[in-house]
Amino acid sequence: MTETKSLSIQTIATIGVITAVTCVLAPFSIPIGPVPISLTNLVIYFGLYILGWKKGTISYCVYLLIGLVGVPVFSAFTAGPQKLLGPTGGYLIGFIPMAVIAGLFIETSGRKVALSLTGMILGTVVCYGFGTAWLAFSAHMDFRAALAAGVIPFLLGDLIKMVLGAVIGPQIYNALQRANLV
């Protein structure tokens, strides 16, 4: 006899809320070149604390699908498959393994700051790899130019977002847990 696991209505609703928050905050961005500054990764970190790695990654993938079908939820209120084929497509895809890696560290560490931060850093490095490779290919840049345009300007800001995620994420999770919402 096989056991099937189903998601509760509360879990589905929570995934939906985190997806909605991503859809609302991710389009607000600051253009600084081919890759804009956005809050997408910070929202993903918070979602991972709240949902865990599997459901947090599902939430991001749902957001990605919403944008792919044409709802303007990507940076600068853009949408569609052309966004994945454009300069930032590798970063959008790279957020998936980032969510898995960071989420595994967050969840298995019991949401401890140092280990969670380590996972976020490792996940971000993987995301940078996907993004930089795709930026170099799609924008016909060499790897160094893509690194200079798509990673270097973001290092400090992304580190700040990771620290915010590692410090505030557990507080959000604990408050939701006390309220029996997760």
Residue pairs with C-beta under 8 A, 6 or more apart in sequence:
7 15
10 181
11 55
14 50
14 51
14 55
14 181
14 182
15 51
15 55
15 58
15 59
15 62
16 62
18 43
18 46
18 47
18 50
18 51
18 56
18 59
19 59
19 60
19 62
19 63
19 66
21 43
21 46
21 47
22 40
22 43
22 44
22 47
22 59
22 60
22 63
22 73
23 63
23 66
23 71
23 73
25 39
25 40
25 42
25 43
26 38
26 39
26 40
26 43
26 63
26 73
26 74
26 75
27 38
27 72
27 73
27 74
27 75
27 76
27 77
27 78
28 38
28 39
29 36
29 37
29 38
29 39
29 75
29 76
30 36
30 37
30 38
31 76
32 153
33 149
33 150
33 153
34 87
34 88
34 135
34 139
34 149
34 150
35 87
35 88
35 91
35 131
35 135
35 149
35 150
35 153
35 154
36 75
36 76
36 88
37 154
37 157
38 75
39 161
40 75
40 95
41 95
41 98
41 124
41 127
41 158
41 161
42 161
42 164
42 165
44 56
44 60
44 95
44 98
44 99
44 102
45 102
45 106
45 120
45 161
45 162
45 164
45 165
45 166
45 169
46 165
46 168
46 169
46 172
47 56
47 59
47 60
47 99
48 56
48 57
48 99
48 102
48 103
48 106
48 107
48 169
49 106
49 111
49 116
49 165
49 169
49 170
49 172
49 173
50 56
50 169
50 172
50 173
50 176
50 182
51 58
51 59
51 182
52 103
52 106
52 107
53 99
53 100
53 102
53 103
53 104
53 106
53 107
54 103
56 99
56 103
57 96
57 99
57 100
57 103
60 95
60 96
60 99
61 96
63 73
64 92
64 95
64 96
66 73
67 73
67 74
67 78
67 79
67 80
67 83
67 92
68 79
68 80
68 81
68 83
68 84
69 79
70 79
70 80
71 79
72 78
72 79
73 79
74 83
74 88
74 92
75 88
83 89
83 92
84 92
84 93
85 138
86 138
87 134
87 135
87 138
87 139
87 150
88 131
88 135
89 134
89 138
90 130
90 131
90 132
90 133
90 134
90 135
90 138
91 127
91 130
91 131
91 134
91 135
91 150
93 130
93 134
94 126
94 127
94 128
94 129
94 130
94 131
95 127
97 123
97 126
97 127
97 130
98 120
98 123
98 124
98 126
98 127
99 123
100 123
101 119
101 122
101 123
101 126
102 116
102 119
102 120
102 122
102 123
102 124
103 119
104 119
105 115
105 116
105 118
105 119
105 120
105 122
105 123
106 115
106 116
106 119
106 120
106 169
108 115
109 115
109 116
109 119
111 169
111 170
111 173
113 166
113 167
113 170
116 165
116 166
116 169
116 170
117 162
117 163
117 166
120 162
120 165
120 166
121 162
124 158
124 162
128 150
128 151
131 150
131 151
132 143
132 146
132 147
132 150
132 151
133 143
133 146
135 141
135 146
135 149
135 150
136 142
136 143
136 145
136 146
139 146
139 149
141 149
173 182
176 182
